[in-house]
Amino acid sequence: MLKHLLKGSERKPMPGAKIAGPADPAERLEVTILLRRSASSALQERVARVSRGDYSIVPMTREAFASTHGASAADIDAVRKFAAAHHLSVIAADAARRSVVLSGTVASFSAAFGVTLKNYEHAEGAYRGREGGINLPAELQDIVQAVLGLDNRPQAQAHFRLSGHAGEAAPAAAPVSYSPLAIASLYGFPAGTGAGETIGIIELGGGTRAADLANYFQSLGLKAPKVVTVSVDHGKNHATGSADGPDGEVMLDVEVAGAIAPAANLVVYFTPNTDAGFLDAITTAIHDTVHKPSIISISWGGPESSWTAQSLTAFDEAFQAATAMGITVCVAAGDNGSTDGVAGNGNHVDFPASSPHVLACGGTSLQASGNSITSETVWNDGANGGATGGGISATFPVPSWQSGLSATLTTGGKTALKFRGLPDVAGDADPETGYNVRVDGSNTVIGGTSAVAPLWAGLIARLNAIRGSSIGFINPLLYANPGALHDITAGNNGAFTAAKGWDACTGLGSPNGRALATLLTGPAAKTSVQTVKVGDKELVTHGNKPAATDEAFMIKGNAKKAAKLKDKAFMIKGNDKPAEPEKLKDKAFMMKGNNKPAEPEKLKDKAFMIKGNDKAAGSEKLKDKAFMIKGNDKPAESAKLKDKAFMIKGNARQAGKTEQHKVKDEAL
């Protein structure tokens, strides 16, 4: 049978790995097949608009996403037929996640995909691997986008560091540690508990201990949060007994997120540390219709160069789905400085933090006196002690919200971003100014960017709860409002140095909780849908600052924002596009409920009728931007319209030239 190479599936052995022999032909394994999505172009357009900061986009529900963009039944059936023909079993198929899991022997998978599987020995342990690409039959070449799990090498590392391991660049100040609550206070987090929110936490090993969690939260004076575990690909909540192992990661994540948002539900997705397991845990969390996490925290990753192209694409597409559904994904940027731990081969960034659809979290070193920050610099404890990850992706193009930015080099000068720069934000990560946690029966101090991802996840849970809606993909808003963060201007992570504004060490900076609360929870900042009636027409606003500032609003049923009111262009329910100001004088169009279009000769004078009015608004008044709303006795005076005031049916007063917070109540 003719085979076709699956683009991006090519693999090399891990550096330093040696072949131990062929894989056992009878060994059984499970492999995840990722299928193409439905209506891909529509999803890409939606995600692009969200990434551009279009806050008129209403997040899709998980159910709507599955029905619109999940894998088709026909594609799943094609994989079933392929499996049956190659002595493979389908043990799971999930249209929303676009995943089919196959089970079979090494011999069957080798024949089915044209690969040779071998056993390898490596410093990190033994693994089953392959070299070269994966092959597909003609009937699957346009359907299958990734085949993951044939190779089960460890794909990622936990990004945490124990205190006491600082290297030659350790800070001169004596080590200090903080509780997560103290960190939150120093950063000015708004009061809150995250009630009603769910934080999904991805773990590639380790486990929690109930007694430790109870003891820890009691010591903070908090009720222990509800923690639920979900097994993915046979991953288990299995404590190893070592704080310096994956248990340290798991407990750090749960304790930091739980302390910041104690009333939020914490759902921990345990999975094997493989590319297939990692992706399956992420897609399970994103599409989880039972627990429905609104925020996902990921503290694991590996150098971008260590991933296959098919994996990079598959993970990023998963995060695009999260973006479309209004889920915020916080990812640690790595603990090995600008090289990301890759020896002798220049600068590297960590993935999945380098995806342009996540919030990449870098690290700082934090000193305080009382409840005030006295110093905050880039975390860099040297080669042995660790340093914040950060740099420029070699894979993902620069996103629109980073357009025009540059990374400042330690050697001097700047380099303009042509690819995605990271991190986006930062927070305390230095283990010498680390977090007090409890792991495997002992109290200890841990740092690393692993702490920053759950810190931001907990903060966003608080903000979501205050808002009453999910922030979703937050990056465009943060880059448009850098004053909502503490800018870090001292220190470096190796090749890159901190600078005023965004930099490749700490991004936009650490959280300024009060400013973020004002930006994200003020009356004009909420992105939850609000519907206001003007006459018989429904105006749908998302309360966001850009729409209020631009005086743009939408009529229900349209896909795009109307043009600015100052241009006198707005959309009518059921139309696909806003009326273009320059064409108003030439075009006749109908208002809802009118039987005839406005006469062209009147349109030339910019006069048209509002349903329920007996007469067209006079052309001389329309020239002054005055028009009548059903139920009002008089047109709004043009002078007030210039100040953004117009009358709403039944209101006794006009919306004044007021502060932004009145917009949602009176000035829509």
C-alpha positions as CSV (number, residue, x, y, z in Angstrom):
1,M,0.0,0.0,0.0
2,L,1.3,3.5,-1.0
3,K,2.4,5.4,2.1
4,H,2.5,9.2,2.6
5,L,4.8,10.9,5.1
6,L,3.0,12.7,7.9
7,K,4.5,16.2,7.8
8,G,6.2,17.2,11.0
9,S,6.4,13.7,12.4
10,E,10.1,13.3,12.0
11,R,11.9,12.2,15.2
12,K,15.6,12.0,16.4
13,P,16.9,10.1,19.4
14,M,17.3,12.1,22.6
15,P,20.8,13.7,22.8
16,G,23.2,11.1,24.4
17,A,20.7,8.2,24.0
18,K,22.0,4.8,22.9
19,I,20.1,2.0,21.2
20,A,19.5,-0.9,23.6
21,G,17.8,-3.1,21.0
22,P,14.6,-3.5,19.1
23,A,11.3,-3.0,20.9
24,D,9.5,-6.2,21.9
25,P,7.1,-7.0,19.0
26,A,4.5,-8.2,21.5
27,E,4.7,-5.1,23.8
28,R,1.3,-3.4,23.9
29,L,0.9,0.3,23.7
30,E,-1.7,3.1,23.1
31,V,-1.4,5.8,20.5
32,T,-3.4,9.0,20.1
33,I,-4.5,9.9,16.6
34,L,-5.3,13.6,16.2
35,L,-7.8,14.4,13.4
36,R,-8.5,17.5,11.4
37,R,-11.1,19.9,12.8
38,S,-14.3,20.9,11.2
39,A,-14.9,24.5,10.0
40,S,-11.2,25.2,10.5
41,S,-11.2,28.6,8.7
42,A,-14.0,29.9,10.8
43,L,-12.2,29.0,14.0
44,Q,-9.0,30.6,12.8
45,E,-10.9,33.8,12.0
46,R,-12.5,33.8,15.4
47,V,-9.2,33.2,17.2
48,A,-7.5,35.9,15.1
49,R,-10.2,38.4,16.1
50,V,-9.8,37.5,19.8
51,S,-6.1,37.8,19.5
52,R,-6.5,41.3,17.9
53,G,-8.4,42.3,21.0
54,D,-11.9,42.2,19.5
55,Y,-14.0,42.0,22.7
56,S,-17.3,41.7,20.8
57,I,-16.6,37.9,20.4
58,V,-18.7,35.8,22.7
59,P,-16.9,32.7,24.0
60,M,-18.2,29.5,22.6
61,T,-19.6,26.9,25.0
62,R,-17.9,23.5,25.0
63,E,-20.9,21.9,23.5
64,A,-21.1,24.5,20.7
65,F,-17.4,24.1,20.0
66,A,-17.7,20.4,19.8
67,S,-20.6,20.4,17.3
68,T,-19.0,23.1,15.2
69,H,-15.3,22.4,15.2
70,G,-14.9,18.8,16.4
71,A,-13.8,15.9,14.2
72,S,-16.5,14.6,11.8
73,A,-18.1,11.2,12.2
74,A,-16.8,10.3,8.8
75,D,-13.2,11.0,9.7
76,I,-13.5,8.9,12.9
77,D,-15.0,6.1,10.9
78,A,-12.1,6.2,8.5
79,V,-9.7,5.7,11.4
80,R,-11.8,2.8,12.7
81,K,-11.6,1.1,9.4
82,F,-7.8,1.6,9.2
83,A,-7.5,0.2,12.7
84,A,-9.5,-2.9,12.0
85,A,-7.4,-3.5,8.9
86,H,-4.2,-3.4,10.9
87,H,-5.2,-5.5,13.9
88,L,-5.5,-2.4,16.1
89,S,-8.4,-1.6,18.6
90,V,-10.2,1.7,19.0
91,I,-10.4,2.2,22.8
92,A,-11.6,5.8,22.8
93,A,-12.9,8.3,20.3
94,D,-13.7,11.9,21.2
95,A,-15.0,14.2,18.5
96,A,-14.6,17.4,20.6
97,R,-10.9,16.6,21.3
98,R,-10.5,15.3,17.7
99,S,-8.8,12.3,19.2
100,V,-9.0,8.6,18.6
101,V,-6.9,6.3,20.9
102,L,-5.7,3.0,19.3
103,S,-4.4,0.0,21.2
104,G,-2.2,-2.8,19.8
105,T,1.2,-4.4,19.7
106,V,4.5,-2.9,18.6
107,A,4.4,-5.2,15.6
108,S,1.0,-4.0,14.5
109,F,1.7,-0.3,15.0
110,S,5.1,-0.7,13.2
111,A,3.4,-2.2,10.2
112,A,0.5,0.2,10.2
113,F,2.6,3.4,10.3
114,G,5.8,2.2,8.6
115,V,8.0,2.8,11.6
116,T,10.8,0.8,13.4
117,L,10.5,1.0,17.2
118,K,13.5,0.5,19.3
119,N,14.5,0.7,23.0
120,Y,16.9,3.4,24.0
121,E,18.9,4.0,27.1
122,H,19.3,7.6,28.4
123,A,20.5,9.4,31.4
124,E,16.9,10.1,32.3
125,G,15.9,6.5,31.9
126,A,14.9,4.0,29.2
127,Y,12.3,4.8,26.6
128,R,10.8,3.3,23.5
129,G,11.6,5.5,20.5
130,R,11.8,5.8,16.7
131,E,13.7,7.7,14.1
132,G,12.4,9.4,11.0
133,G,8.8,10.0,10.0
134,I,5.4,8.4,10.3
135,N,3.7,7.1,7.2
136,L,0.0,7.2,6.4
137,P,-2.2,5.5,3.8
138,A,-3.8,7.6,1.1
139,E,-7.2,7.5,2.8
140,L,-5.9,9.1,6.0
141,Q,-3.3,11.6,4.7
142,D,-5.8,14.5,4.7
143,I,-7.5,13.4,7.8
144,V,-4.8,12.7,10.4
145,Q,-2.7,15.6,11.7
146,A,-0.7,13.9,14.4
147,V,0.2,10.4,15.6
148,L,1.5,10.6,19.2
149,G,2.6,7.8,21.6
150,L,4.7,5.5,19.4
151,D,7.6,7.2,21.1
152,N,7.3,7.4,24.9
153,R,10.4,9.4,25.9
154,P,9.9,11.9,28.7
155,Q,8.8,15.1,27.0
156,A,8.8,17.7,29.6
157,Q,10.4,18.8,32.9
158,A,8.8,20.3,36.0
159,H,9.8,24.0,36.4
160,F,10.5,24.2,40.1
161,R,13.6,24.7,42.2
162,L,14.2,23.9,45.9
163,S,15.7,26.6,48.0
164,G,19.4,26.2,48.9
165,H,20.6,25.3,45.5
166,A,21.7,28.8,44.3
167,G,24.7,29.0,42.0
168,E,27.5,31.5,41.6
169,A,25.1,34.3,40.7
170,A,23.0,34.0,43.9
171,P,21.7,37.3,45.3
172,A,23.7,38.8,48.1
173,A,20.6,39.2,50.3
174,A,19.9,36.5,52.8
175,P,17.3,33.9,51.7
176,V,13.7,34.8,52.6
177,S,10.4,33.0,51.9
178,Y,6.8,34.0,51.8
179,S,3.4,32.3,52.0
180,P,1.3,32.6,48.8
181,L,-1.0,34.9,50.8
182,A,1.9,37.2,51.6
183,I,2.9,37.3,47.9
184,A,-0.7,38.1,47.0
185,S,-0.7,41.0,49.5
186,L,2.6,42.4,48.3
187,Y,1.2,42.4,44.7
188,G,-2.0,44.0,45.8
189,F,-4.3,41.2,44.7
190,P,-8.0,42.2,45.1
191,A,-9.8,40.6,48.0
192,G,-11.6,37.4,46.9
193,T,-11.7,33.6,47.0
194,G,-12.4,32.6,43.4
195,A,-15.8,31.2,44.4
196,G,-17.5,29.6,41.4
197,E,-14.3,29.2,39.4
198,T,-12.5,26.0,38.4
199,I,-8.7,25.9,37.9
200,G,-7.5,22.9,35.9
201,I,-3.9,21.8,36.8
202,I,-1.9,19.6,34.4
203,E,0.6,17.2,36.1
204,L,2.9,14.7,34.4
205,G,3.7,12.7,37.5
206,G,3.7,12.9,41.3
207,G,0.8,13.2,43.6
208,T,-0.9,15.0,46.5
209,R,-1.4,13.8,50.1
210,A,-4.7,14.8,51.8
211,A,-3.0,15.1,55.2
212,D,-0.4,17.5,53.9
213,L,-3.1,19.7,52.2
214,A,-5.2,19.8,55.3
215,N,-2.2,20.8,57.5
216,Y,-1.0,23.4,55.0
217,F,-4.2,25.3,54.5
218,Q,-5.0,25.1,58.2
219,S,-1.6,26.8,58.9
220,L,-2.8,29.6,56.5
221,G,-6.1,30.0,58.3
222,L,-7.9,28.7,55.2
223,K,-10.4,26.0,54.6
224,A,-8.8,23.5,52.3
225,P,-10.1,23.9,48.7
226,K,-12.0,21.1,46.9
227,V,-9.4,19.1,45.0
228,V,-10.6,16.6,42.4
229,T,-8.2,14.3,40.4
230,V,-8.8,13.1,36.9
231,S,-6.8,10.2,35.4
232,V,-5.8,10.7,31.7
233,D,-4.1,7.9,29.8
234,H,-3.8,5.8,33.0
235,G,-2.0,8.6,34.8
236,K,-2.5,8.4,38.6
237,N,-2.3,10.6,41.7
238,H,0.7,8.8,43.0
239,A,3.0,10.5,45.6
240,T,6.6,9.4,45.2
241,G,7.8,10.6,48.7
242,S,10.4,13.0,47.4
243,A,9.9,16.8,47.5
244,D,12.7,17.1,44.9
245,G,10.7,15.0,42.5
246,P,7.3,15.5,40.8
247,D,5.6,15.6,44.2
248,G,7.2,19.0,44.7
249,E,5.6,20.3,41.5
250,V,2.2,18.9,42.3
251,M,2.0,20.3,45.8
252,L,3.4,23.6,44.8
253,D,0.8,24.0,42.1
254,V,-2.1,23.0,44.3
255,E,-1.0,24.9,47.4
256,V,-0.3,28.2,45.6
257,A,-3.5,28.1,43.5
258,G,-5.5,26.9,46.4
259,A,-4.2,29.6,48.8
260,I,-4.9,32.4,46.3
261,A,-8.4,31.1,45.3
262,P,-9.5,28.9,48.2
263,A,-13.1,28.7,47.2
264,A,-12.3,27.7,43.6
265,N,-12.5,24.1,42.6
266,L,-9.1,22.6,41.7
267,V,-9.1,19.8,39.2
268,V,-5.8,18.0,38.8
269,Y,-5.3,16.1,35.5
270,F,-2.7,13.4,36.0
271,T,-1.1,11.9,32.9
272,P,2.1,10.2,31.8
273,N,5.1,12.4,30.8
274,T,5.0,11.8,27.1
275,D,3.9,14.0,24.2
276,A,0.7,12.0,23.8
277,G,-0.1,12.1,27.6
278,F,0.7,15.8,27.9
279,L,-1.6,16.7,24.9
280,D,-4.3,14.4,26.0
281,A,-4.4,16.0,29.5
282,I,-4.6,19.5,28.0
283,T,-7.4,18.6,25.6
284,T,-9.2,16.7,28.3
285,A,-9.2,19.8,30.6
286,I,-10.1,22.2,27.8
287,H,-13.1,20.1,26.7
288,D,-14.1,18.9,30.1
289,T,-17.9,19.3,30.2
290,V,-18.1,18.0,33.8
291,H,-15.7,20.2,35.7
292,K,-15.5,23.0,33.1
293,P,-12.2,24.8,34.1
294,S,-12.1,28.5,33.3
295,I,-8.4,28.7,33.9
296,I,-5.7,26.1,33.3
297,S,-2.3,26.1,34.9
298,I,0.7,24.3,33.4
299,S,4.1,24.2,35.1
300,W,5.8,21.7,32.8
301,G,7.6,22.1,29.5
302,G,10.7,21.5,27.4
303,P,12.9,23.3,24.9
304,E,10.9,24.2,21.8
305,S,13.6,22.4,19.8
306,S,12.9,19.1,21.5
307,W,9.4,18.8,20.1
308,T,8.2,17.5,16.8
309,A,6.5,19.9,14.5
310,Q,3.3,17.9,14.7
311,S,3.3,18.2,18.5
312,L,3.9,22.0,18.4
313,T,1.0,22.4,16.0
314,A,-1.3,20.0,17.9
315,F,-0.7,21.7,21.3
316,D,-1.1,25.2,19.8
317,E,-4.3,24.2,18.2
318,A,-5.6,23.0,21.6
319,F,-4.8,26.4,23.0
320,Q,-6.6,28.0,20.1
321,A,-9.7,26.0,21.2
322,A,-9.2,27.3,24.7
323,T,-9.1,30.9,23.3
324,A,-12.3,30.4,21.4
325,M,-14.0,29.1,24.6
326,G,-12.8,31.9,26.9
327,I,-10.4,29.7,28.9
328,T,-7.2,31.4,30.2
329,V,-4.1,29.1,30.0
330,C,-1.1,30.1,32.3
331,V,2.2,28.4,31.5
332,A,5.6,28.5,33.2
333,A,8.3,29.9,31.0
334,G,11.1,27.7,32.2
335,D,13.9,27.8,34.8
336,N,17.1,27.5,32.7
337,G,17.6,31.1,31.5
338,S,17.9,32.1,27.9
339,T,19.3,28.7,26.7
340,D,16.5,26.8,28.3
341,G,19.1,24.2,29.3
342,V,20.1,23.3,25.8
343,A,23.9,22.9,25.8
344,G,26.1,24.7,23.3
345,N,23.4,25.6,20.8
346,G,22.4,29.3,21.4
347,N,19.2,30.6,22.8
348,H,16.0,28.6,23.2
349,V,12.6,29.1,24.6
350,D,10.3,26.7,26.5
351,F,7.2,25.1,25.0
352,P,4.2,25.1,25.6
353,A,5.0,28.6,27.0
354,S,6.0,29.8,23.5
355,S,2.5,29.2,22.1
356,P,1.0,32.6,21.2
357,H,-2.3,31.4,22.7
358,V,-1.2,31.1,26.3
359,L,0.0,33.5,29.1
360,A,3.7,32.8,29.5
361,C,4.8,33.3,33.1
362,G,8.4,34.3,33.8
363,G,10.2,34.8,37.2
364,T,11.5,37.5,39.4
365,S,13.5,37.8,42.7
366,L,11.4,39.6,45.3
367,Q,12.5,41.5,48.4
368,A,10.0,43.2,50.8
369,S,9.8,45.1,54.0
370,G,6.6,44.7,55.8
371,N,3.8,44.8,53.2
372,S,5.9,46.7,50.7
373,I,8.1,45.6,47.9
374,T,11.6,47.0,48.3
375,S,13.2,45.4,45.3
376,E,12.1,43.2,42.4
377,T,14.6,42.1,39.7
378,V,14.9,39.3,37.1
379,W,15.4,35.9,38.7
380,N,18.9,34.7,37.9
381,D,20.8,32.5,40.4
382,G,23.4,31.3,37.9
383,A,23.8,28.1,36.0
384,N,23.2,25.8,39.0
385,G,20.6,27.9,40.8
386,G,18.4,28.6,37.8
387,A,17.0,31.6,36.0
388,T,13.8,32.6,34.4
389,G,13.2,31.4,30.9
390,G,12.6,33.9,28.1
391,G,13.5,34.8,24.6
392,I,12.2,34.5,21.1
393,S,10.4,31.6,19.5
394,A,11.9,29.9,16.5
395,T,8.5,28.5,15.5
396,F,5.6,30.9,16.1
397,P,5.3,34.2,14.3
398,V,5.0,37.4,16.3
399,P,1.4,37.9,17.4
400,S,-0.5,41.1,16.7
401,W,-0.3,42.2,20.4
402,Q,3.5,42.1,20.3
403,S,3.8,44.0,17.0
404,G,6.6,46.6,17.1
405,L,8.3,45.2,20.3
406,S,12.0,44.4,20.7
407,A,14.1,42.3,23.0
408,T,16.9,44.0,24.7
409,L,20.2,42.1,24.6
410,T,22.7,41.8,27.5
411,T,25.5,42.6,25.0
412,G,23.8,45.9,24.1
413,G,21.3,46.8,21.5
414,K,17.9,45.4,20.6
415,T,16.4,42.8,18.3
416,A,13.0,43.4,16.8
417,L,10.5,40.6,17.4
418,K,9.8,38.7,14.2
419,F,8.6,35.7,16.2
420,R,6.7,35.3,19.4
421,G,8.5,36.7,22.4
422,L,8.2,35.4,25.9
423,P,7.4,35.6,28.7
424,D,4.3,37.8,28.8
425,V,4.2,38.4,32.6
426,A,6.2,37.5,35.7
427,G,6.0,36.9,39.4
428,D,8.2,35.8,42.3
429,A,10.1,32.7,41.3
430,D,13.5,32.8,42.9
431,P,13.8,29.9,45.4
432,E,15.9,32.2,47.6
433,T,12.8,34.4,47.9
434,G,10.5,31.5,47.4
435,Y,7.2,30.0,48.6
436,N,6.5,28.2,51.9
437,V,4.9,24.9,51.0
438,R,4.4,21.5,52.5
439,V,5.4,18.3,50.5
440,D,5.5,14.7,51.6
441,G,5.1,15.5,55.3
442,S,7.7,18.3,55.5
443,N,7.6,22.1,55.2
444,T,10.0,23.4,52.6
445,V,10.6,26.4,50.4
446,I,10.2,26.1,46.6
447,G,10.6,28.6,43.7
448,G,10.8,28.4,39.9
449,T,8.4,29.7,37.3
450,S,6.3,26.7,38.3
451,A,5.1,28.9,41.1
452,V,4.2,31.8,38.8
453,A,1.7,29.9,36.6
454,P,-0.6,28.9,39.6
455,L,-0.1,32.3,41.1
456,W,-1.5,34.0,38.0
457,A,-4.2,31.3,37.7
458,G,-5.3,32.0,41.2
459,L,-5.3,35.8,40.6
460,I,-7.4,35.3,37.4
461,A,-9.8,33.1,39.4
462,R,-10.3,35.9,41.9
463,L,-10.9,38.4,39.0
464,N,-13.3,36.1,37.2
465,A,-15.3,35.7,40.4
466,I,-15.5,39.4,40.9
467,R,-16.5,40.1,37.3
468,G,-19.0,37.3,37.2
469,S,-17.5,36.1,33.8
470,S,-14.3,34.7,32.5
471,I,-11.6,36.9,31.3
472,G,-10.5,34.4,28.7
473,F,-7.5,35.1,26.5
474,I,-6.0,38.1,28.4
475,N,-2.8,38.8,26.4
476,P,-4.1,41.6,24.1
477,L,-5.7,43.5,27.0
478,L,-2.5,43.3,29.1
479,Y,-0.3,44.5,26.2
480,A,-2.7,47.4,25.6
481,N,-2.5,48.3,29.3
482,P,1.1,47.7,30.5
483,G,0.5,50.0,33.4
484,A,-1.5,47.3,35.0
485,L,1.8,45.5,35.8
486,H,4.9,46.4,37.8
487,D,7.6,46.9,35.2
488,I,10.9,45.1,36.0
489,T,13.9,47.0,34.7
490,A,17.0,45.3,36.4
491,G,18.6,42.0,35.8
492,N,19.1,39.5,33.0
493,N,18.5,35.8,32.2
494,G,21.7,35.3,30.2
495,A,21.3,36.7,26.7
496,F,18.5,39.1,27.4
497,T,18.2,41.9,29.9
498,A,15.4,43.7,31.6
499,A,14.4,47.1,30.1
500,K,11.6,49.6,30.3
501,G,8.4,48.1,28.9
502,W,8.3,44.5,27.6
503,D,11.5,42.5,27.8
504,A,12.4,38.8,27.2
505,C,13.1,38.2,30.9
506,T,10.0,39.3,32.8
507,G,7.6,40.3,29.9
508,L,5.4,43.2,30.9
509,G,6.3,42.7,34.6
510,S,4.8,41.3,37.8
511,P,1.1,41.8,38.7
512,N,-0.2,45.1,40.0
513,G,-3.3,43.6,41.6
514,R,-5.1,46.9,42.2
515,A,-4.6,48.1,38.6
516,L,-5.6,44.8,37.2
517,A,-8.7,44.8,39.2
518,T,-9.6,48.2,37.9
519,L,-8.9,47.2,34.4
520,L,-10.6,43.9,34.4
521,T,-13.5,44.2,36.9
522,G,-14.6,47.9,36.5
523,P,-18.2,48.4,35.1
524,A,-16.9,49.2,31.6
525,A,-14.4,46.3,31.5
526,K,-16.6,43.3,31.9
527,T,-16.7,41.0,28.8
528,S,-19.9,39.3,29.9
529,V,-22.7,39.9,27.5
530,Q,-25.2,42.6,28.3
531,T,-28.2,43.3,26.1
532,V,-29.9,46.7,26.1
533,K,-33.0,47.6,24.1
534,V,-33.1,50.8,22.1
535,G,-36.6,51.1,20.7
536,D,-37.3,47.6,19.3
537,K,-33.7,46.9,18.5
538,E,-31.4,44.9,20.8
539,L,-28.0,46.4,21.3
540,V,-25.4,43.8,22.5
541,T,-22.4,45.1,24.3
542,H,-19.6,43.3,26.1
543,G,-18.9,46.2,28.3
544,N,-15.3,46.3,27.3
545,K,-13.2,49.4,27.3
546,P,-12.3,49.5,23.6
547,A,-15.9,49.4,22.6
548,A,-16.9,52.2,25.0
549,T,-13.9,54.3,24.0
550,D,-14.6,53.9,20.3
551,E,-18.3,54.5,20.8
552,A,-18.9,51.3,18.8
553,F,-21.8,48.9,19.5
554,M,-23.4,45.9,17.9
555,I,-26.9,45.1,17.0
556,K,-27.9,41.5,18.0
557,G,-27.3,39.0,15.2
558,N,-24.4,40.7,13.5
559,A,-20.9,39.3,13.4
560,K,-18.9,42.5,13.5
561,K,-18.7,45.7,15.5
562,A,-20.4,48.7,13.9
563,A,-18.3,51.6,12.9
564,K,-17.9,54.5,15.2
565,L,-21.0,56.5,16.1
566,K,-19.1,59.7,15.1
567,D,-19.2,58.4,11.6
568,K,-22.9,57.8,11.9
569,A,-22.6,54.1,10.9
570,F,-24.4,51.4,12.8
571,M,-25.7,47.9,12.1
572,I,-29.3,46.8,11.8
573,K,-30.4,43.4,13.2
574,G,-30.0,40.8,10.5
575,N,-27.5,42.6,8.3
576,D,-24.1,41.1,7.8
577,K,-22.1,44.2,7.6
578,P,-22.2,47.7,9.2
579,A,-23.5,50.5,7.0
580,E,-20.6,52.3,5.5
581,P,-20.7,56.0,6.2
582,E,-19.5,57.0,2.8
583,K,-22.3,54.9,1.2
584,L,-25.2,56.2,3.3
585,K,-25.8,59.0,0.9
586,D,-26.1,56.6,-2.0
587,K,-27.8,53.6,-0.4
588,A,-31.3,53.0,0.8
589,F,-31.8,50.5,3.5
590,M,-34.7,49.4,5.8
591,M,-35.0,49.8,9.5
592,K,-36.6,46.8,11.3
593,G,-40.3,47.0,11.0
594,N,-40.5,49.4,8.1
595,N,-42.1,48.1,5.0
596,K,-40.2,50.2,2.6
597,P,-36.7,51.4,2.3
598,A,-36.0,55.0,3.0
599,E,-36.2,57.0,-0.2
600,P,-32.9,57.6,-1.9
601,E,-33.4,61.3,-2.1
602,K,-33.8,61.5,1.6
603,L,-30.8,59.3,2.2
604,K,-28.8,61.8,0.3
605,D,-29.8,64.2,3.0
606,K,-29.1,61.5,5.5
607,A,-32.7,61.3,6.7
608,F,-34.3,58.0,7.5
609,M,-37.1,56.7,9.7
610,I,-36.9,54.9,13.1
611,K,-39.7,52.4,13.7
612,G,-42.5,54.0,15.5
613,N,-41.8,57.6,14.5
614,D,-44.4,59.2,12.3
615,K,-41.9,61.3,10.4
616,A,-38.4,61.0,9.2
617,A,-35.9,62.9,11.2
618,G,-35.2,66.1,9.4
619,S,-32.1,66.2,7.3
620,E,-30.9,69.3,8.9
621,K,-30.9,67.6,12.3
622,L,-29.3,64.4,10.9
623,K,-26.5,66.5,9.6
624,D,-25.9,67.4,13.2
625,K,-26.1,63.7,14.2
626,A,-29.5,64.0,15.9
627,F,-32.0,61.3,15.4
628,M,-35.1,60.1,17.3
629,I,-35.5,56.9,19.3
630,K,-38.9,55.3,19.5
631,G,-40.8,56.6,22.5
632,N,-38.9,59.8,22.9
633,D,-40.7,63.1,22.2
634,K,-37.8,65.0,20.9
635,P,-34.6,64.2,19.1
636,A,-31.4,64.4,21.1
637,E,-29.7,67.7,20.7
638,S,-26.8,67.5,18.4
639,A,-24.5,69.2,20.9
640,K,-25.1,66.3,23.4
641,L,-24.7,63.7,20.7
642,K,-21.2,65.0,20.1
643,D,-20.7,64.3,23.8
644,K,-21.9,60.7,23.3
645,A,-25.3,61.3,24.8
646,F,-28.5,60.1,23.3
647,M,-31.9,59.1,24.6
648,I,-33.0,55.6,25.5
649,K,-36.7,54.6,25.3
650,G,-38.4,55.5,28.5
651,N,-35.5,57.3,30.0
652,A,-36.3,60.7,31.4
653,R,-32.8,62.0,31.1
654,Q,-30.2,61.7,28.5
655,A,-27.0,59.8,29.0
656,G,-24.6,62.6,30.0
657,K,-21.1,63.2,28.9
658,T,-20.2,61.0,31.9
659,E,-17.6,58.7,33.2
660,Q,-17.2,55.4,31.4
661,H,-19.0,53.5,34.1
662,K,-22.3,55.1,33.1
663,V,-22.1,53.9,29.6
664,K,-23.6,50.5,30.3
665,D,-26.5,52.0,32.2
666,E,-27.5,55.0,30.1
667,A,-25.4,55.6,27.0
668,L,-25.9,52.5,24.8
